[in-house]
Amino acid sequence: MTTHRNPVLEKQTKQKWTEGLQFLLPPASLAALANSWLQEDCPGLNFASLVTGSAPAQAVLWAKSPGVLAGRPFFDAIFTQLNCQVSWLLPEGSKLVPVVKVAEVRGPAHHLLLGERVALNTLARCSGIASAAATAVEVATSTGWAGHVAGTRKTTPGFRLVEKYGLLVGGAECHRYDLGGLVMVKDNHVVAAGSMEKAVLKARQAAGFPLKVEVECSSLKEALQAAEAGADLVMLDNFKPEELHPTAATLKAKFPNVSVEASGGVTLDNLPQFCGTNIDVISLGMLTQAAPALDFSLKLYAEGDIPVPHARRS
C-alpha cells in the first residue's frame, strides 16, 4: 500500500507542535530568568529613564537577518515584568526574510527601553540557535538519513533553558537537559571507577529503571566492552567518518538493540559524512556554542510614522 504525503498537513502539524513548545517552559522559571536578566542590566539607578519619562509609547520589533524566529516566551516574560504588552505578528518557528515586522510592544516609554536590550539579546540568541538547528536537520534529512540531530550540554551557564528551547524550535533534539536526563559515562568516569565494566555497572545501578545509560567510547574495543557491560547507548566520540561507519556496523551486528551516537568534530559542512544506516543520533556542540545570533531591532515610533530599518549586511 502506497502512503501519499500531504505537505500542507505536515506543515500545519509541525507549526502546531512548534507553537506548543511554550508549554514546556515553567512560568515561574520564565519569570525568574526575566527578572535576573533585567537586574543584571540595571542593578541600580537608571538615569536614562529621566530622558524618556513614563508616557505611553509603542515600538516595532524588526528582524533584519534571515533565519528562524525563536524565543517568543522569553521576550514576553521580560516585558511582562515591565508591565508592557507584546503583540506578535509572526508565529514561533517562522522563517524570517528581512526586513520583516515581527511584533509590536506597548507600554511606558522608560519600561520599553529598560527591556529593549535584554529582550533583543535573548531573542537574537535563541533564534540563532534555532536557525542553526533547522539547517542541521535539513542537511541531515536531505541525505535520506532518518536519525536524530541533537545538541549537547555545552551551553551558556544560566542560559540553558533558552538554548535548549531554541534547539527544539529548530527541529533538533535537546539531548539530555542536565545531569539527571540520563547517566552518561565518560572517560574520566571509567578511570575513576577502575574499569569500563565497573563504571557501567555502577551507572546501571544508579539509573534504575527510569534512566538510560550512555557510554562515551573512543575505539571499537571500548564500544564492545560498553555494550557487553549493559550500555543502552554508545557514543562514538571524535571518530572520523571513515572510521565511524565500520565501527558502528560491527557494534550493531553484535548488539542490534544498542543505539549509536556520533559526536565530536561534527559541523554543518561535514554533517552528511556522519549520516549512516548504523548511526541513530548525531550531536553537535556547535549548535549552542557557535551559532551566530540573528539581528533584531526594537524601534519606538509616533502614531502613523513607522520607520523601516535596513537589512543586516553580511
FIMI-589063 format. One line per 10 residues: number of its first residue (from 1); their letters; for each residue x, y, z of N, C-alpha, C, CB. Coordinates in steps of 0.001 Angstrom, whole numbers. Glycine has a CB too. Example, Ala and Ser with C-alpha at 12.3 -4.5 7.8 and 13.67 -1.06 7.14 Angstrom:
% residues 2
1> AS> 13190:-5690:7800:12300:-4500:7800:13200:-3300:7800:11308:-4473:9046  12850:-2250:7080:13670:-1060:7140:12900:30:7870:14084:-598:5725
END
This chain:
% residues 314
1> MTTHRNPVLE> 843:-1196:0:0:0:0:879:1247:0:-955:5:1225  630:2144:-938:1424:3363:-1052:868:4465:-156:1465:3838:-2506  1765:5088:628:1362:6187:1502:1697:7509:826:2058:6084:2889  694:8338:641:903:9629:-8:1088:10717:1041:-279:9971:-938  2143:11494:882:2410:12587:1812:1475:13756:1531:3878:13038:1715  1118:14446:2597:315:15658:2490:1141:16813:3049:-1056:15511:3251  1884:17522:2187:2783:18585:2656:2065:19662:3472:3471:19231:1473  848:20005:3087:102:21041:3808:-199:20581:5232:-1212:21385:3066  -672:19333:5365:-981:18779:6685:288:18655:7527:-1665:17404:6549  1391:18239:6906:2658:18117:7622:3109:19467:8151:3736:17519:6713
11> KQTKQKWTEG> 2950:20504:7335:3354:21846:7739:2488:22340:8895:3266:22818:6549  1185:22091:8818:276:22517:9887:570:21788:11183:-1176:22284:9479  863:20495:11083:1182:19704:12268:2468:20193:12923:1308:18224:11902  3469:20470:12096:4743:20964:12611:4568:22320:13284:5774:21064:11482  3746:23188:12679:3523:24506:13250:2829:24416:14599:2704:25359:12299  1823:23536:14701:1116:23363:15969:2065:22842:17045:-76:22401:15797  2934:21903:16645:3894:21339:17591:4856:22422:18070:4674:20170:16946  5343:23249:17134:6280:24315:17489:5629:25323:18425:6791:25022:16228  4402:25715:18120:3698:26673:18970:3439:26085:20359:2371:27095:18315  3289:24763:20434:3034:24121:21715:4258:23990:22592:2458:22784:21492
21> LQFLLPPASL> 5451:24234:22045:6676:24114:22829:6712:25074:24013:7873:24357:21946  5970:26173:23918:5949:27143:25012:5448:26518:26308:5078:28336:24641  4623:25464:26190:4066:24833:27384:5111:24035:28149:2910:23932:27004  6268:23796:27543:7357:23120:28240:8010:24028:29275:8398:22637:27244  7834:25325:29128:8551:26308:29949:7753:26660:31199:8842:27580:29135  8249:26311:32391:7534:26636:33632:7408:28148:33807:8256:26022:34847  6205:28670:34033:6022:30124:34201:6920:30723:35277:4579:30424:34538  7106:29994:36378:7955:30519:37455:9400:30665:36997:7888:29605:38684  9864:29714:36193:11235:29784:35674:11387:30941:34698:11622:28465:34989  10382:31131:33835:10414:32254:32893:10501:33580:33631:9174:32237:31990
31> AALANSWLQE> 9656:33746:34651:9633:34993:35413:10953:35211:36141:8473:34988:36414  11494:34147:36732:12749:34259:37476:13909:34624:36550:13054:32945:38207  13954:33989:35374:15008:34300:34416:14902:35741:33941:14946:33348:33226  13683:36157:33565:13484:37525:33084:13900:38534:34140:12021:37751:32688  13522:38272:35372:13872:39188:36459:15387:39255:36669:13182:38756:37758  16056:38096:36595:17509:38082:36807:18239:38814:35678:18021:36631:36910  17746:38654:34440:18381:39341:33310:18204:40854:33434:17790:38844:31971  17017:41287:33838:16763:42721:33992:17601:43301:35123:15271:42979:34254  17744:42548:36207:18553:43025:37325:20024:43097:36951:18370:42123:38537  20473:42177:36118:21858:42206:35660:22129:43466:34851:22177:40960:34825
41> DCPGLNFASL> 21163:43855:34017:21354:45010:33142:21141:46331:33882:20407:44925:31953  20298:46298:34914:20029:47530:35661:19913:47213:37155:18729:48218:35146  21052:47012:37817:21022:46669:39240:20803:47864:40153:22297:45995:39618  20902:49077:39591:20774:50280:40419:19961:51361:39742:22136:50821:40766  20528:52549:39669:19826:53697:39106:19828:53660:37574:20464:54995:39600  18674:53979:36998:18537:54021:35538:18378:55483:35118:17312:53153:35049  19491:56150:34928:19459:57585:34647:18784:57902:33313:20870:58144:34650  18888:56992:32338:18304:57246:31021:16783:57345:31080:18711:56150:30050  16170:56808:32132:14707:56860:32243:14214:58294:32411:14230:56004:33422  15087:59174:32903:14692:60578:33060:14573:61266:31703:15705:61328:33943
51> VTGSAPAQAV> 15206:60702:30689:15136:61269:29343:13759:61000:28724:16256:60682:28448  13243:59796:28948:12007:59377:28286:10757:59612:29118:12093:57932:27934  10871:59451:30437:9689:59525:31274:8824:58285:31114:8887:60770:30946  7615:58342:31656:6755:57153:31673:5539:57270:30756:6290:56886:33079  5597:58197:29800:4464:58371:28884:4227:57095:28069:4712:59573:27937  2976:56790:27725:2692:55609:26899:3430:55689:25565:1174:55471:26657  3993:54571:25159:4763:54530:23906:4553:53185:23228:6279:54776:24170  4947:53129:21976:4844:51888:21209:6106:51708:20378:3581:51894:20299  6437:50451:20130:7641:50139:19370:7375:48938:18470:8837:49862:20316  8158:48846:17399:8053:47726:16468:9325:46889:16558:7818:48227:15009
61> LWAKSPGVLA> 9137:45574:16607:10255:44641:16574:10490:44225:15131:9986:43401:17478  11694:44476:14642:12056:44143:13265:13111:43042:13242:12570:45390:12523  12982:42115:12300:14025:41124:12034:14815:41608:10830:13420:39691:11784  16151:41709:11010:16989:42273:9955:17958:41266:9337:17764:43432:10498  17850:40017:9754:18666:38963:9139:17824:37707:8978:19938:38666:9991  18138:36866:8003:17322:35662:7759:17560:34599:8824:17630:35079:6374  16569:33757:9005:16706:32677:9975:15356:32200:10458:17548:33123:11151  15351:31598:11648:14145:31053:12260:13824:31830:13531:14314:29546:12567  12599:32284:13656:12164:33020:14846:11997:32057:16017:10838:33779:14573  12667:32350:17123:12543:31510:18319:12817:32352:19560:13518:30296:18254
71> GRPFFDAIFT> 12051:32090:20601:12277:32793:21868:11158:33711:22281:13519:33577:21784  10008:33596:21645:8878:34461:21990:8511:34414:23472:7678:34077:21168  8465:33239:24106:8079:33210:25524:9030:33998:26426:8011:31778:26004  10310:34016:26089:11288:34741:26899:11148:36245:26681:12722:34282:26561  10924:36634:25443:10689:38037:25096:9452:38540:25846:10510:38209:23549  8388:37723:25819:7153:38080:26533:7399:38223:28027:6066:37028:26285  8141:37271:28601:8370:37270:30043:9114:38521:30495:9150:36028:30451  10055:38973:29681:10825:40181:30027:9910:41399:30073:11970:40413:29009  9080:41555:29039:8218:42740:29014:7031:42621:29970:7711:42978:27604  6644:41405:30317:5608:41236:31341:6096:41772:32679:5207:39751:31474
81> QLNCQVSWLL> 7371:41555:32965:7961:42078:34204:7898:43604:34245:9419:41610:34341  7812:44228:33075:7858:45692:32971:6492:46293:32632:8876:46107:31915  5433:45475:32769:4068:45951:32503:3891:46463:31069:3708:47058:33485  4526:45772:30135:4375:46093:28715:3657:44926:28024:5772:46373:28044  2991:45239:26908:2231:44227:26177:2861:43990:24804:752:44658:26028  3026:42711:24470:3616:42330:23188:2532:41719:22298:4795:41328:23392  2433:42204:21077:1503:41642:20079:2332:41071:18932:484:42735:19552  2295:39753:18795:3115:39096:17783:2405:39053:16439:3476:37685:18228  3182:39269:15390:2670:39240:14027:3095:37972:13287:3142:40467:13267  4067:37245:13855:4556:36009:13263:4602:34917:14328:5952:36216:12628
91> PEGSKLVPVV> 4254:33683:13970:4298:32591:14946:5721:32114:15213:3451:31427:14463  5874:31435:16356:7163:30837:16687:7566:29855:15600:7110:30135:18060  8856:29855:15246:9347:28947:14218:9237:29481:12810:8621:27674:14303  8738:30720:12651:8597:31300:11315:9963:31501:10659:7844:32639:11389  9997:31321:9341:11202:31637:8588:11219:33137:8321:11267:30826:7255  12287:33785:8735:12388:35239:8636:13108:35638:7351:13122:35815:9862  12459:36503:6588:13060:37072:5386:13130:38578:5607:12235:36709:4081  14318:39115:5851:14432:40535:6225:14141:41466:5042:15836:40823:6775  13757:42713:5388:13400:43184:6723:11918:42885:6945:13705:44720:6894  11561:42324:8112:10178:41953:8358:9751:42398:9755:9989:40436:8194
101> KVAEVRGPAH> 8519:42868:9833:7932:43296:11094:7471:42056:11860:6746:44285:10857  7977:41870:13066:7743:40645:13823:6720:40838:14934:9042:40145:14408  6761:41997:15604:5859:42221:16736:5759:43701:17039:6337:41455:17981  4777:44039:17871:4641:45395:18404:4622:45307:19930:3341:46099:17859  5248:46288:20558:5304:46320:22019:4799:47679:22491:6758:46049:22540  3914:47662:23487:3359:48902:24031:3530:48940:25542:1872:49042:23660  3792:50138:26047:3946:50311:27483:4594:51639:27795:4764:49176:28077  4883:51916:29067:5572:53154:29437:6922:53247:28718:5771:53227:30972  7246:54425:28230:8461:54588:27422:9712:54115:28149:8627:56040:27025  9835:54471:29442:11062:54082:30148:11132:52573:30362:11150:54802:31497
111> HLLLGERVAL> 9988:51909:30423:9992:50458:30566:10297:49758:29245:8654:49984:31105  9812:50310:28137:10151:49749:26831:11661:49747:26625:9460:50541:25708  12305:50844:26979:13742:50956:26767:14535:50181:27810:14157:52410:26783  13962:49996:28992:14628:49196:30010:14694:47726:29587:13902:49334:31358  13648:47248:28911:13620:45848:28483:14216:45608:27113:12225:45354:28491  14445:46684:26362:14853:46559:24955:16061:45649:24748:15163:47921:24398  17195:45986:25332:18416:45240:25043:18363:43815:25584:19612:45963:25624  17810:43643:26768:17709:42298:27352:16830:41410:26472:17134:42366:28796  15692:41942:26037:14766:41161:25210:15382:40845:23846:13438:41922:25027  16053:41821:23246:16677:41603:21944:17806:40576:22036:17212:42925:21385
121> NTLARCSGIA> 18616:40664:23085:19709:39704:23255:19178:38276:23338:20521:40037:24513  18123:38107:24120:17561:36773:24326:16958:36228:23035:16500:36805:25430  16187:37059:22348:15540:36636:21107:16575:36342:20021:14559:37713:20623  17598:37181:19930:18626:37014:18907:19399:35725:19112:19580:38199:18912  19727:35441:20366:20492:34224:20676:19649:32976:20453:20999:34260:22127  18429:32987:20934:17551:31823:20783:17255:31567:19308:16235:32029:21565  16992:32620:18556:16695:32476:17129:17914:31988:16354:16209:33805:16550  19102:32423:16760:20319:31959:16102:20521:30467:16271:21518:32698:16641  20250:29966:17475:20390:28531:17735:19327:27747:16973:20289:28239:19249  18101:28252:16959:17034:27588:16200:17373:27547:14719:15690:28305:16414
131> SAAATAVEVA> 17961:28609:14217:18329:28673:12795:19404:27641:12466:18823:30088:12426  20422:27549:13331:21487:26562:13113:20939:25147:13212:22626:26760:14130  20043:24923:14181:19443:23601:14350:18611:23220:13133:18577:23563:15612  17829:24174:12626:16997:23906:11454:17853:23569:10240:16102:25109:11148  18971:24270:10086:19878:23985:8979:20472:22589:9110:20995:25030:8919  20883:22231:10339:21465:20912:10570:20469:19799:10267:21953:20796:12009  19246:19975:10716:18200:18969:10464:17949:18839:8963:16881:19345:11201  17897:19970:8280:17658:19956:6830:18797:19272:6087:17478:21382:6303  20019:19570:6498:21187:18954:5865:21173:17443:6069:22488:19555:6428  20875:17013:7292:20885:15581:7607:19772:14828:6888:20754:15375:9107
141> TSTGWAGHVA> 18577:15379:6921:17440:14681:6291:17565:14657:4771:16116:15349:6688  18266:15625:4200:18423:15656:2744:19257:14486:2236:19062:16967:2313  20004:13845:3143:20804:12677:2757:19972:11395:2769:22005:12526:3694  18732:11501:3286:17898:10315:3420:18026:9656:4775:18240:9329:2354  18876:10201:5624:19099:9657:6973:17877:9910:7840:20360:10284:7624  17495:8939:8664:16279:9042:9472:16558:9121:10970:15386:7866:9195  17798:9440:11343:18153:9518:12751:17823:10867:13369:19611:9231:12924  18416:11123:14539:18127:12339:15304:19337:13268:15338:17699:11982:16734  19120:14529:15004:20129:15571:15193:19919:16158:16585:20035:16687:14075  20976:16258:17361:20833:16707:18749:21884:17739:19116:20923:15524:19699
151> GTRKTTPGFR> 21564:18505:20142:22528:19411:20731:23350:18664:21768:21827:20630:21358  24005:19409:22648:24797:18812:23716:24563:19613:24999:26319:18779:23340  25336:19281:26040:25245:20025:27302:26221:21204:27304:25532:19091:28503  26796:21487:26151:27716:22626:26020:26901:23900:25806:28724:22408:24839  26369:24406:26893:25509:25584:26850:26085:26699:27718:24085:25230:27310  25542:27895:27552:25985:29046:28329:25417:28967:29742:25560:30364:27647  26263:29048:30776:25742:28992:32154:24656:30039:32393:26881:29193:33160  23542:29590:32949:22432:30495:33226:21502:30728:32056:22959:31788:33676  21845:30173:30897:21068:30423:29683:20617:29127:29023:21882:31247:28698  20759:28013:29738:20499:26703:29142:19056:26539:28685:20839:25616:30127
161> LVEKYGLLVG> 18104:27026:29482:16698:26843:29121:16405:27489:27770:15777:27435:30206  16965:28666:27546:16771:29372:26274:17402:28584:25131:17376:30796:26340  18618:28105:25343:19345:27445:24269:18753:26077:23932:20803:27297:24649  18345:25320:24945:17705:24025:24691:16353:24220:23998:17522:23242:26013  15632:25258:24392:14354:25574:23748:14586:25936:22279:13637:26739:24490  15632:26697:22006:15954:27063:20627:16231:25852:19759:17146:27984:20601  16899:24843:20318:17149:23605:19581:15836:22957:19162:17977:22627:20430  14882:22916:20088:13597:22282:19809:12821:23039:18734:12765:22191:21086  12831:24362:18800:12128:25150:17780:12740:24892:16410:12181:26660:18117  14050:24697:16374:14722:24431:15101:14532:23014:14593:16177:24706:15236
171> GAECHRYDLG> 13900:22155:15406:13627:20797:14964:14636:19765:15414:13547:20772:13507  15629:20179:16224:16631:19244:16731:16194:18696:18093:18016:19933:16840  16950:17748:18593:16691:17181:19914:17541:17911:20958:16993:15651:19928  17028:17963:22186:17787:18584:23276:19008:17763:23681:16889:18783:24480  18953:16448:23484:19828:15512:24175:19426:15584:25656:21379:15859:23949  20305:15250:26585:19910:15365:27995:19915:16845:28385:20872:14537:28926  18899:17242:29143:18832:18651:29537:19879:18958:30599:17426:19003:30060  20071:18018:31519:21040:18203:32590:21574:16839:33007:20407:18949:33800  22312:16788:34096:22932:15539:34534:21912:14475:34919:23845:15805:35701  20666:14902:35170:19634:13948:35550:18876:13363:34374:18674:14597:36472
181> GLVMVKDNHV> 19221:13789:33157:18488:13340:31978:18759:11901:31601:18815:14211:30826  20004:11484:31692:20408:10092:31536:21762:9972:32219:20469:9651:30007  22245:8745:32414:23538:8560:33071:24605:8411:31990:23522:7313:34024  25445:9422:31878:26493:9428:30863:27826:9038:31498:26595:10818:30185  28413:7959:31009:29716:7500:31487:30774:7959:30497:29747:5945:31661  31663:8840:30956:32714:9366:30098:34053:8759:30494:32769:10907:30178  35099:9123:29760:36415:8521:30012:36885:8734:31446:37442:9094:29051  36605:9901:31995:37035:10184:33368:36299:9320:34390:36817:11659:33691  35028:8990:34089:34290:8097:34978:34918:6694:34977:32805:8025:34555  35329:6246:33804:35948:4922:33691:37244:4878:34489:36217:4568:32212
191> VAAGSMEKAV> 38047:5933:34368:39307:5998:35121:39029:5986:36622:40111:7267:34735  38036:6789:37048:37713:6872:38475:37163:5556:39017:36705:7987:38718  36382:4844:38186:35760:3588:38630:36736:2415:38594:34549:3269:37764  37761:2512:37761:38757:1443:37692:38702:616:36431:38601:550:38848  37544:559:35785:37414:-179:34523:36085:162:33868:37527:-1710:34758  35964:-182:32584:34716:55:31865:33581:-731:32501:34861:-322:30384  33832:-1997:32805:32793:-2852:33375:32277:-2310:34705:33324:-4264:33564  33194:-1885:35578:32788:-1350:36878:32007:-45:36707:34021:-1120:37774  32456:798:35786:31798:2083:35571:30366:1895:35079:32590:2923:34570  30180:1006:34111:28844:776:33555:27947:103:34588:28926:-84:32276
201> LKARQAAGFP> 28497:-821:35375:27709:-1485:36415:27187:-476:37425:28546:-2554:37124  28058:416:37873:27637:1440:38825:26614:2390:38195:28853:2230:39329  26801:2690:36918:25856:3563:36215:24478:2910:36119:26381:3901:34808  24470:1597:35830:23199:872:35741:22492:855:37097:23434:-571:35243  23235:698:38149:22648:707:39489:22070:2077:39815:23696:311:40540  22775:3120:39411:22303:4484:39673:21084:4838:38827:23421:5487:39408  21056:4321:37606:19979:4662:36674:18654:4032:37074:20346:4227:35269  18709:2832:37667:17475:2140:37996:16693:1842:36728:16627:2970:38970  15366:1853:36824:14571:1570:35625:14210:2809:34807:13313:866:36019  14203:4053:35399:13718:5190:34592:14727:5735:33591:13304:6298:35497
211> LKVEVECSSL> 16035:5569:33859:17040:6247:33049:17847:5281:32186:17971:7030:33940  18310:5796:31054:19201:5029:30193:20653:5345:30554:18925:5338:28695  21525:4459:30143:22956:4633:30364:23652:4769:29020:23547:3449:31173  24407:5847:28870:25187:6053:27648:26660:6068:28018:24779:7379:26923  27486:5474:27165:28922:5400:27432:29699:6018:26269:29363:3932:27662  30586:6922:26604:31460:7555:25613:32634:6623:25323:31967:8947:26116  32854:6348:24042:33912:5411:23648:34781:6023:22552:33304:4072:23165  36068:5667:22586:36998:6200:21589:37589:5118:20692:38114:6945:22277  37093:3888:20832:37574:2790:19983:36498:1719:19891:38900:2188:20539  36654:814:18920:35723:-302:18787:35794:-1200:20016:36025:-1112:17514
221> KEALQAAEAG> 36981:-1395:20547:37153:-2239:21729:36332:-1696:22894:38641:-2330:22120  36437:-380:23130:35671:223:24224:34168:128:23966:36080:1690:24415  33772:316:22716:32347:262:22374:31769:-1122:22651:32135:634:20899  32506:-2159:22278:32053:-3527:22529:32019:-3830:24020:32960:-4529:21812  33002:-3320:24759:33026:-3513:26214:31830:-2831:26865:34337:-2967:26813  31521:-1625:26404:30409:-861:26973:29082:-1566:26711:30378:564:26389  28888:-2037:25495:27651:-2736:25141:27531:-4046:25913:27599:-3007:23627  28635:-4767:26021:28651:-6035:26757:28309:-5816:28230:30027:-6713:26630  28740:-4655:28759:28504:-4352:30177:27083:-3872:30448:29487:-3302:30650  26337:-3545:29373:24943:-3175:29565:24559:-1763:29182:24598:-3374:30944
231> ADLVMLDNFK> 25384:-1071:28386:25041:288:27957:23837:270:27017:26245:957:27265  22967:1258:27172:21831:1411:26252:22249:2153:24990:20674:2155:26940  23145:3109:25171:23643:3910:24056:25164:3933:24117:23061:5357:24093  25777:3931:22967:27225:4056:22867:27533:5293:22029:27871:2769:22243  28309:6193:22604:28732:7382:21868:30112:7134:21276:28742:8639:22787  30191:7168:19965:31468:7054:19285:32014:8468:19141:31327:6335:17888  32963:8789:19994:33419:10172:20154:34678:10467:19344:33678:10464:21619  34606:11543:18558:35739:12022:17769:36251:10988:16760:36863:12423:18693  35332:10216:16195:35684:9292:15122:35624:10036:13789:34736:8054:15112  36569:9775:12931:36473:10274:11571:35411:9446:10847:37858:10204:10834
241> PEELHPTAAT> 34729:10034:9879:33652:9303:9182:34078:7945:8646:33134:10131:8043  35299:7866:8103:35760:6594:7533:35989:5533:8614:37053:6812:6739  36151:5951:9868:36298:5016:10989:34960:4775:11674:37320:5547:12005  34126:5789:11665:32849:5746:12372:31928:4648:11855:32155:7079:12260  31714:4612:10554:30693:3722:9991:31038:2238:10117:30479:4058:8541  32255:1813:9828:32555:389:10053:32510:6:11529:33924:50:9487  32902:922:12412:32837:652:13848:31385:480:14282:33510:1791:14651  30519:1384:13825:29100:1312:14173:28473:38:13611:28351:2552:13648  28869:-361:12408:28316:-1565:11782:28700:-2812:12570:28804:-1687:10329  29953:-2873:12993:30409:-4018:13789:29686:-4083:15124:31919:-3941:14021
251> LKAKFPNVSV> 29527:-2929:15768:28845:-2855:17058:27383:-3280:16931:28935:-1435:17628  26708:-2778:15903:25287:-3089:15697:25080:-4566:15321:24702:-2181:14597  26050:-5151:14617:25928:-6548:14226:25899:-7456:15444:27074:-6944:13303  26655:-7066:16467:26726:-7884:17684:25692:-7472:18719:28110:-7796:18291  25391:-6161:18747:24435:-5638:19724:23398:-4773:18991:25169:-4810:20842  22454:-5386:18305:21496:-4641:17465:20576:-3706:18241:20654:-5607:16691  20404:-3936:19532:19499:-3092:20320:20191:-1891:20951:18852:-3913:21400  21490:-1798:20790:22231:-658:21325:22175:493:20330:23702:-1044:21633  21819:1670:20826:21783:2862:19964:23178:3461:19864:20777:3917:20509  23480:4023:18713:24812:4586:18463:24703:6079:18202:25496:3879:17269
261> EASGGVTLDN> 25511:6827:18930:25577:8279:18741:26950:8651:18206:25282:9033:20072  26977:9521:17204:28223:10066:16687:28376:11485:17214:28253:10038:15127  29538:11787:17749:29745:13110:18324:31216:13490:18213:29281:13149:19797  31469:14791:18198:32836:15280:18157:33300:15623:16759:33753:14270:18748  33602:16889:16542:34115:17318:15247:33081:17442:14157:35145:16388:14807  31795:17389:14527:30733:17484:13525:30362:18950:13308:29486:16663:13960  30320:19364:12064:29924:20724:11697:28816:20648:10652:31143:21541:11158  28252:21787:10320:27222:21810:9285:27794:21392:7934:26598:23205:9184  29078:21669:7715:29701:21338:6434:29950:19839:6278:31009:22091:6287  30398:19185:7358:30735:17761:7219:29655:16828:7759:32034:17476:7927
271> LPQFCGTNID> 28547:17379:8221:27460:16584:8795:27019:15418:7900:26277:17478:9072  26849:15608:6578:26406:14485:5743:27329:13274:5814:26292:14933:4313  28613:13494:6069:29555:12379:6123:29325:11496:7346:30981:12902:6127  28644:12019:8375:28397:11260:9600:27055:10533:9564:28447:12186:10803  26226:10844:8583:24918:10191:8470:25098:8798:7874:23942:11038:7598  24488:7810:8502:24623:6453:8007:23605:5522:8639:26017:5941:8261  23427:4370:8050:22420:3400:8473:22555:2999:9939:22504:2173:7610  23778:2893:10424:24003:2397:11780:24168:3508:12817:25218:1520:11795  23945:4738:12413:24040:5878:13325:22631:6339:13691:24859:7046:12684  22326:6354:14975:20985:6735:15435:20894:8209:15813:20585:5884:16624
281> VISLGMLTQA> 21990:8750:16338:21998:10142:16811:23303:10793:16386:21820:10219:18365  23214:12040:15943:24413:12845:15694:24271:14115:16521:24598:13173:14151  25226:14342:17426:25158:15526:18282:26217:16539:17870:25335:15138:19762  25824:17807:17924:26710:18899:17509:26770:19961:18606:26226:19526:16170  27932:20110:19226:28107:21146:20234:28035:22538:19637:29422:20964:20944  28363:22653:18339:28389:23969:17708:27009:24609:17610:28989:23861:16334  25943:23807:17728:24600:24380:17626:24347:25388:18744:23542:23271:17668  24938:25162:19910:24787:26119:21005:26050:26934:21248:24402:25397:22271  27198:26407:20838:28455:27107:21098:28846:28102:20015:29550:26114:21263  28426:27838:18786:28934:28656:17680:27863:29244:16772:29856:27843:16857
291> APALDFSLKL> 26606:29067:17109:25545:29604:16256:25543:31129:16318:24166:29046:16681  25608:31814:15175:25574:33282:15194:24185:33796:15557:26001:33848:13830  24144:34845:16350:22864:35444:16733:22227:36136:15537:23052:36443:17890  20899:36125:15507:20188:36873:14476:20130:38346:14858:18762:36307:14269  19855:39193:13896:19828:40639:14123:18389:41137:14203:20589:41379:13003  18003:41657:15367:16692:42265:15574:16885:43690:16079:15835:41431:16576  15884:44516:15856:15898:45857:16448:14500:46212:16927:16411:46914:15430  14434:47027:17958:13162:47488:18519:13129:49008:18386:12990:47038:20027  12212:49520:17575:12182:50945:17265:10883:51595:17751:12347:51160:15758  11027:52586:18628:9866:53374:19034:9401:54217:17862:10197:54270:20255
301> YAEGDIPVPH> 8119:54501:17818:7595:55306:16723:6400:56125:17192:7201:54414:15536  6174:57209:16489:4980:58015:16728:3855:57443:15877:5232:59531:16399  2613:57606:16320:1471:57077:15573:1502:57560:14129:150:57489:16241  1366:56605:13195:1339:56955:11778:2700:57082:11140:613:58220:11599  3780:56867:11918:5126:57024:11370:5993:55862:11846:5750:58392:11792  6067:54788:11056:6829:53606:11443:8057:53491:10549:5955:52322:11351  9248:53837:11069:10464:53740:10262:10870:52288:10035:11605:54500:10933  11313:51968:8808:11744:50623:8469:13268:50592:8447:11154:50171:7102  13898:49773:9285:15368:49718:9305:15921:48985:8103:15856:49047:10575  17234:49104:7896:17903:48413:6801:18203:46989:7201:19191:49139:6398
311> ARRS> 18277:46106:6198:18660:44719:6456:20111:44671:6868:18419:43830:5219  20445:43653:7643:21820:43492:8086:22706:43109:6920:21914:42445:9192  23858:43754:6811:24807:43428:5747:25743:42330:6202:25607:44668:5325  25936:41309:5360:26806:40198:5714:28262:40572:5501:26453:38956:4899
END
